[in-house]
């Protein structure tokens, strides 16, 4: 028998009475999708009878479109304000302060608000096995573009962006951080990524399609 994990609780059976001195049987799913009814557990006080759904057992899909020029996640910046403490040996130990750029905070807040507006009513975040099936970073057209390049984009052709910001880490990091705890538990449960691109388009935005449980 697998060990019980609260996040896999899906159904709760009725106990033998409303004031039973034991917990009701609960259906428990393990990480492989197998399930079993857990054994009754003795308790000292009667417990309320509730039904809780923590994780979906069906594969679900989400599509998001975040407007705005894609922005890379910047590293935390540091500075020394000049304050210090003195060690027992008389050595000065200067204070180092760390902060996130205001622009980065504002963009993260904007993404989170856009995500909340687009998620279905009553959406339950993904708790396991998230698959990114599409993540397109669309940059606005440059003023230096030729008529041929503009016509190419307007006709629906893809003109890839071959310059910074880099795709593998910086661009995806800000988006994943914005979705974390809202769309899925954390980015550690992302198990696959497909169809990830960066290119120019008529409107700057990020198109995301993902699935999970």
C-alpha positions in Angstrom: 0.0 0.0 0.0 1.3 3.4 -0.9 1.7 6.1 1.8 -1.1 8.6 2.0 -0.5 12.1 0.5 -3.1 14.8 1.2 -2.7 16.3 -2.3 -4.1 13.1 -3.8 -7.4 13.2 -1.9 -10.3 13.2 -4.3 -13.3 11.6 -2.6 -14.5 11.1 0.9 -17.0 8.4 1.8 -19.8 8.9 4.3 -18.8 7.4 7.7 -21.1 5.1 9.6 -22.6 8.0 11.5 -22.4 11.8 11.5 -20.6 11.7 14.9 -18.4 8.7 14.4 -15.3 8.6 16.5 -13.3 7.6 13.4 -12.3 9.4 10.2 -14.3 8.4 7.1 -12.6 6.3 4.5 -10.9 8.4 1.8 -9.9 7.4 -1.8 -6.2 8.1 -2.2 -4.3 8.3 -5.5 -0.5 7.7 -5.7 1.8 9.4 -8.3 1.2 6.5 -10.8 -2.6 7.0 -10.8 -3.4 3.9 -8.7 -5.9 4.3 -5.9 -7.0 2.7 -2.7 -9.3 3.3 0.2 -7.3 4.3 3.3 -7.9 2.5 6.6 -10.0 4.2 9.3 -7.8 6.2 11.8 -8.9 6.5 15.4 -9.2 10.0 16.8 -9.9 11.5 20.2 -12.6 14.0 19.2 -15.4 13.7 16.6 -14.4 15.3 13.3 -16.5 17.4 10.9 -17.5 15.6 7.7 -16.4 17.5 4.7 -15.7 16.8 1.0 -12.5 18.2 -0.4 -11.2 18.1 -4.0 -7.5 19.0 -4.0 -6.3 17.5 -7.3 -8.0 16.8 -10.6 -7.7 13.3 -12.0 -8.4 14.4 -15.5 -5.9 16.1 -17.9 -6.9 19.7 -18.3 -5.8 22.4 -20.8 -5.2 26.2 -20.4 -4.5 28.8 -23.0 -3.2 32.3 -22.1 -2.3 35.4 -24.0 -0.2 37.9 -22.2 -0.1 41.3 -23.9 3.1 43.4 -23.8 6.7 43.2 -25.1 8.3 40.1 -23.7 10.7 40.9 -21.0 13.6 38.8 -19.6 13.8 38.0 -15.9 16.6 40.2 -14.6 19.0 39.2 -11.8 18.5 40.7 -8.4 20.6 43.8 -8.1 22.8 44.7 -5.1 24.3 47.8 -3.6 26.2 48.8 -0.5 24.5 51.7 1.3 27.7 52.4 3.4 26.5 51.0 6.7 28.5 48.4 8.5 29.0 46.5 11.7 32.2 45.7 13.5 33.4 42.2 14.2 35.0 41.1 17.4 38.4 41.5 15.7 37.6 45.1 14.7 37.0 44.3 11.1 34.2 46.3 9.3 31.5 44.2 7.8 29.5 46.2 5.2 25.8 45.7 4.7 24.8 44.5 1.2 21.2 45.3 0.1 19.4 43.4 -2.7 16.4 44.5 -4.7 14.4 43.7 -7.8 14.1 46.5 -10.4 10.8 48.3 -10.2 10.0 47.6 -13.9 10.4 43.9 -13.3 8.0 44.1 -10.3 5.4 46.0 -12.4 5.6 43.6 -15.3 5.2 40.5 -13.0 2.1 42.2 -11.4 0.7 42.9 -14.8 1.2 39.3 -16.0 -0.4 38.0 -12.8 -3.5 40.2 -13.3 -3.8 39.1 -16.9 -3.6 35.5 -15.9 -6.3 35.8 -13.3 -8.6 37.4 -15.8 -8.2 34.6 -18.3 -8.3 31.6 -16.1 -11.7 29.8 -16.1 -14.0 30.5 -13.1 -13.3 28.0 -10.3 -10.0 26.9 -11.9 -7.9 24.6 -9.7 -4.2 25.0 -10.2 -2.2 22.1 -11.6 -0.5 20.1 -8.9 1.4 17.6 -11.0 2.9 16.8 -14.4 2.6 20.1 -16.3 3.3 20.0 -20.1 4.1 23.3 -21.9 2.8 22.6 -25.4 3.2 26.1 -26.7 5.1 29.2 -25.6 5.6 31.8 -28.3 7.3 35.1 -27.4 6.1 37.6 -30.0 8.1 40.9 -30.2 6.8 44.1 -31.9 8.1 45.1 -35.3 11.2 47.3 -35.3 11.2 50.7 -36.9 14.2 49.6 -39.0 12.2 46.8 -40.7 12.0 47.0 -44.5 8.8 46.9 -46.4 9.6 43.3 -47.3 10.0 42.3 -43.7 6.7 44.0 -42.7 4.8 42.4 -45.6 6.3 39.0 -44.6 5.0 39.4 -41.0 1.6 40.7 -42.1 1.1 37.8 -44.4 1.4 35.4 -41.5 5.0 34.2 -42.1 7.3 33.9 -39.1 10.3 36.2 -38.9 12.4 34.8 -36.1 14.2 37.0 -33.6 17.8 36.0 -33.6 19.1 38.5 -30.9 18.8 38.8 -27.2 17.1 38.3 -24.8 18.0 34.6 -24.8 15.2 32.1 -25.0 16.3 29.1 -22.8 16.3 30.9 -19.4 15.6 34.6 -19.2 12.4 34.9 -21.2 10.7 31.8 -19.8 11.7 32.6 -16.2 9.5 35.7 -15.8 6.5 33.9 -17.3 6.9 30.8 -15.2 7.3 32.8 -12.1 4.1 34.7 -12.9 2.2 31.4 -13.4 3.7 29.8 -10.3 1.2 29.1 -7.5 -1.6 30.5 -9.8 -1.7 28.2 -12.8 0.5 25.4 -11.3 2.0 24.7 -7.9 5.6 25.6 -9.0 7.8 25.3 -12.1 9.4 22.2 -10.7 6.4 20.2 -11.9 6.9 21.2 -15.5 8.0 17.9 -17.1 8.1 18.8 -20.8 8.3 21.8 -23.1 7.5 21.9 -26.8 6.9 24.5 -29.5 8.9 27.3 -27.7 9.8 30.2 -30.1 10.6 33.9 -30.3 9.8 35.9 -33.3 8.4 39.3 -34.5 4.7 39.9 -35.0 2.1 42.6 -35.5 1.4 42.7 -31.8 3.8 42.1 -28.9 2.6 39.3 -26.6 3.2 35.9 -25.2 1.1 32.9 -26.3 1.0 30.0 -23.8 -0.7 26.6 -24.0 -0.2 24.1 -21.3 -1.9 21.0 -19.8 -1.6 19.2 -16.5 -3.4 17.5 -13.6 
